[in-house]
Structure formats: structure tokens, C-alpha cells
Amino acid sequence: MPIVMITAGRRHRRGQSLTEFALVVPVLFLLIFGVLDGSLLMFSVGTARYAAGEGSRQAAALGNAANADSKIVGAIRATVSSTSLFQVDEIDIYKLNQDGNGNLTPDLAHYNKYKLDGTPMINPEPWPSPSRNVGNGTSDFMGVTVNYTYNWKAGFFSPLGPVKTNATVYIRLEPQSY
């Protein structure tokens, strides 16, 4: 004779609650690992945005100094080196053109690409630091983009493949003389 439990006017068999548990556990694990992986991805996004901001602050202050790009890449490297959640694939430093409406668009003829260690990916660099305009009222606009890859930490999302994304900051170079 099977054991029968009576709760709140309903009859349950012991095996029935184990079946319900077995149906709910995969969904529960999916939610837990989804929240965990989503949190790590959002932390990676925030870190990359912060790194791009730090690089752009260096760019604005250094202007057309000969070592500006190496300092920009160094600031980004210092920011992202504290985490191993994502991998920086490329750092782009480029000139922005402003149209009559104030919209900024990348100038593909003045586009430098670097690896995280500072090695140029295009040689010679299309937009060397000393050629940047830092005059009062005429300073160049610059974009700093950090391209990175996030690999899922939980096995549930691995079939989706890695997330390749970027963080971009636009700034205007500070005038070096008034």
C-alpha cells in the first residue's frame, strides 16, 4: 500500500513531488546561470566602457604629443588588466569629421589600430599623433574604440558563441595653446 500524504485537502504521493522537483530544477539552474553570466557580461561591458573613457581622457589631455597613442593604449591596458572576464581584440584611435549639423563620423583615412600590448596593426600609422590639430577653437575630434570578446562562463550559453562587441567614446582634443 503506497504512502499517501494529505495536505490542505489534497492527496499527494511521495513520488509526485520528486517528479515536480525534477521538472523545475533545469529551469532553476538555467535562471541561476543566466543571471550569473548576464552579470559577468554587464561587468565586462562596464569595464570596457570605463577603459575607453580613460583612454579618451588621456587623448584629450595629451593632444598631439608624440607618445599620445601609446599613453592611450597604456591607460586602457591598465584598466582592463585587472579582469580576465573578456579579451581585448583591438583598440582603435581615429579622427572624427563633423558635418554642418554637428554629427560626427569616423574618417577612415585617419584610423589607427592597435593590439592591447600597443603594437600597431597598421604600419605606418595613418594618423600619427603629431599631425593632430590642437588649436584653440579648431581642435580635432577623436574616437577611441575598444573591441573585445566575452566568452560565456556557464556552459548553457556556450552554443551561442562568444559575444564580440565594443565600447566607444568620442572626445575633442584639448587646445595646447590659447
N, C-alpha and C positions, 0 to 999 in steps of 0.2 A: 504494500500500500504506500503510495507516494506521500511525502510530507507536504502539507498544504498550509500556507500562511494566510491569515485573514487580516487585512489592513484596510481601514476606512470602508468597510463594507464590500471590498473586492477580494477575490481569491487569487493568489499568485503561487505558482510553483517555483521552487528554487532555481531551476534551470532557466526559467524565463528571464530572470534578472541578469544572469550571466550572458545570455544572448543579446539583451539590450546593451549591456556594457560593451560587448564585442563589436556591436554596430556603431557605438558612439566613439570609441577610442580612436579609430583612424581620423575621424573628423576633428576630434580634440587635438590630436598630435599635429594635424595639418594647420590648425589655427595657431597653436603654440609656436611651431617652427616658422609659420608665416609671419607672425608678429616679431619673432626674433630676427629673421632675415630682413624683414622690412625695416626694422630699427637699425640694423647694421648698414643697410643701404642708405638710409637717410643720414646716418652719421657720416658716411663716406661722401655723400653729396655736400653736406655742410662743411666738411674738412676741405674738399676741393674748392668750394666757393671761397672759403676763407683764404686758402693758399693763393688763388687768383687775385683776391683783393690785396694781399700782402705784396705780391709781385707788382701789381699796378701802383701801389703806393711808392714802392722803390722806383718804378719807372717815372712817376710824376716828379719825384724829388731829384733824381739823377739827370733827367733831361737827355742831353746829348753827350754825356760823359763817355769816354772810350770804353769803359768797363760796365756800362749800364745793363746790357743784356745778361752778362754773367752774374751781376748782382740780383737781377730779377729772377733768374733761374735759381740762384742760391737761396733767395727768400722763399720761393715755392718749395724747393727741396727741404729746407729746414722745417717748414710747416707740415709736409706730408710724411717726413721720415719717422715721425712718432707713431704712425699707424701702419699696419700691414694688411688692412682690410681691402685695399684696392691697389692697382698698379697704374702709375702714370705712364702713358704711352708716348706723349708728345706735348711740348709746350710751344705755343705759337705766340709770337710778338709781331704785330703788324700795324701798319698805318691805316687810319680811317679817313675817308673823304666825306666832307659834309656838303650836302646839296643845298639849294636855296630855301628849302623848308626846314632845314636843321637836322635832317635824317643822316645818320652815319652808316656808311657801307665800307666793308673791307677793300683795300686797294691791293689786288692780287699781285701787282708788280713790286710791292714793298711788303713782303711776307716772310719773316724769319721763322724757322722751325728748329727746335732743339730737343734733345733727349734729356731726361731728368739729370744726368750727370753733367750737362752743359755742352755736350758735343753737338755742333751744328749738323743738321740733317741736309742742309743745302749749302754748298760751298762754291763760290763765295756768297756771303750773305747778301740778299737783295736789298736790305735796308740797314746799312751799318749805322751804329749809334751816332757817330759824329755828324752824319748827314741830316739829323732830325732838327726841325725848326723849333726853337725855344724862344722866339722873340716875343716881346710884350704885345699882346693882342693878336698875334699871328701864330701862336704855338700849334703844333700838330696834335691831332687826336690819335690815340693809340688804343689798340685792343690787346688784351692778354687772355689767352685761352689755355686751359689745362684740359687735355684729352686724357681720359682714364677708363680703366676697365674694372668692373666689380664682378668677382666670381661668387656665386651663391655658396653660402656656408652650409646650409641644410640640404640634404640630398633630394628633398621633394622638388625643388625648383631647378636642379641641375639640367634636366632635359630642355629647359627653356634657353639654355646657353648663357654665356656671360653678358652682362649689361655694359655696353660701350656708350659713354656719354661724355659731356664736357661741362666746364664751368667757365664763363666768360665775363670779363669786366672791361668796360670802356672808360677811358680817362683822357684828360687833356694834360699835356706836358706843362709843367710849371715854367714860367719865364725865368731865365737865368740872369737877365739884366733888365733894369727899368729905365 
